[in-house]
């Protein structure tokens, strides 16, 4: 359950924070200590996507199903996942398809499956919906996607981060960009007062990938010009660019050229960050804890290296850290040695975050 429901006086920043620097150093903190762990001039890249009430009850013939609305395509179709309700009030996976399957939704709305989203997995399908205003349908009849590790349903507000902004076209994330959930207005104000900056981006996340090693599929993103300039200025001044969540990494790395310069960009990204591809922009990452089969772990290894991630996860298991969107957090920072190497490689870099444009 959300940390603020676990005891009197707790707020979202009451979760724990595991901090790793290279393969040799890991320390345990409260998330509320984050301002003291960062430096003036550090830049946090944050996702402003709001979370949709993306789960809707439906009927497939006489059987009950739950439709998870994932991603809206350019042609008006939606990528969806059909799931079976269980006795605990959540859902379990079911086989997708076949093409032509019709699901009846509230308000006499019809949803028809047309084709799999990917040949690699039949889980997600492109579907036509008879109601053109799907965001309105979700507002009227949807609820947040919930999995069996949660104790009970939560209001949609529990799945919105402090950075979430409504989209003009009603788009949003099927599941919360949860790395930012522990931030509170007070914590953001303290970070700003200490000289930490924020660069907003948007990436609308789809449903999670429960299948082993299933790569993320294309998602809509936008990196605005102002944020691109902030990122480039921080890098030129030898300050750290820290992504809040894997969605932020995917966005800025998609907007970066081979030279590491970030340019304003929007559209669809199919980028999968792996150790072989590496990262061009981010120096560190604030994220939750991911399942062993999750493709996100490849991104963490690209940033910190496999040895550092193994050490961190050993520490998380020993410390009984909590996984998933209401769980504890992991801050991956560059090792002191790598920072010294970067500084010696660019000894004349000016520290000019605010005045060098």
KAMO-V595750 format. One record per backbone hydrogen bond with DSSP energy under -1.0 kcal/mol. NH is the residue of the N-H (numbers start at 1). CO is the residue of the C=O. If there is no record, write none. Layout:
NH | CO
NH | CO
This chain:
5 | 2
6 | 3
10 | 7
14 | 11
17 | 29
18 | 329
19 | 27
20 | 331
21 | 25
27 | 19
29 | 17
31 | 15
33 | 30
34 | 31
36 | 33
37 | 34
41 | 195
42 | 39
43 | 240
44 | 197
45 | 242
46 | 199
48 | 201
52 | 173
54 | 52
55 | 143
56 | 67
58 | 65
59 | 104
60 | 63
63 | 60
65 | 58
66 | 83
67 | 56
68 | 81
69 | 54
70 | 79
71 | 79
73 | 77
76 | 73
78 | 127
79 | 71
80 | 125
81 | 68
83 | 66
84 | 92
86 | 90
89 | 86
92 | 84
100 | 113
101 | 98
103 | 111
104 | 59
105 | 109
109 | 105
111 | 103
112 | 128
113 | 101
114 | 126
115 | 126
117 | 124
125 | 80
126 | 115
127 | 78
128 | 112
130 | 110
134 | 132
137 | 133
138 | 134
139 | 135
140 | 136
141 | 137
142 | 138
143 | 55
150 | 147
158 | 155
159 | 156
160 | 157
164 | 161
165 | 48
170 | 167
173 | 50
174 | 205
178 | 176
180 | 177
181 | 178
183 | 180
188 | 184
189 | 185
190 | 186
191 | 187
192 | 188
193 | 189
194 | 190
195 | 192
196 | 191
197 | 42
199 | 44
201 | 46
202 | 222
204 | 220
213 | 293
214 | 211
219 | 269
221 | 267
222 | 202
223 | 265
228 | 224
229 | 225
230 | 226
231 | 227
232 | 228
233 | 229
234 | 230
235 | 231
236 | 232
237 | 233
238 | 235
239 | 234
242 | 43
243 | 284
244 | 45
245 | 243
245 | 286
249 | 245
250 | 246
251 | 247
252 | 248
253 | 249
254 | 250
255 | 251
257 | 261
260 | 257
263 | 255
265 | 223
267 | 221
269 | 219
278 | 274
283 | 241
284 | 241
285 | 332
286 | 243
287 | 330
294 | 291
297 | 294
298 | 295
300 | 296
301 | 297
302 | 298
303 | 299
304 | 300
305 | 301
309 | 305
310 | 306
311 | 307
312 | 308
313 | 309
314 | 310
315 | 311
316 | 312
317 | 313
318 | 314
319 | 315
320 | 317
321 | 316
327 | 324
328 | 322
329 | 16
330 | 287
331 | 18
332 | 285
333 | 20
339 | 335
340 | 336
341 | 337
342 | 338
343 | 339
344 | 340
345 | 341
349 | 346
352 | 350
356 | 352
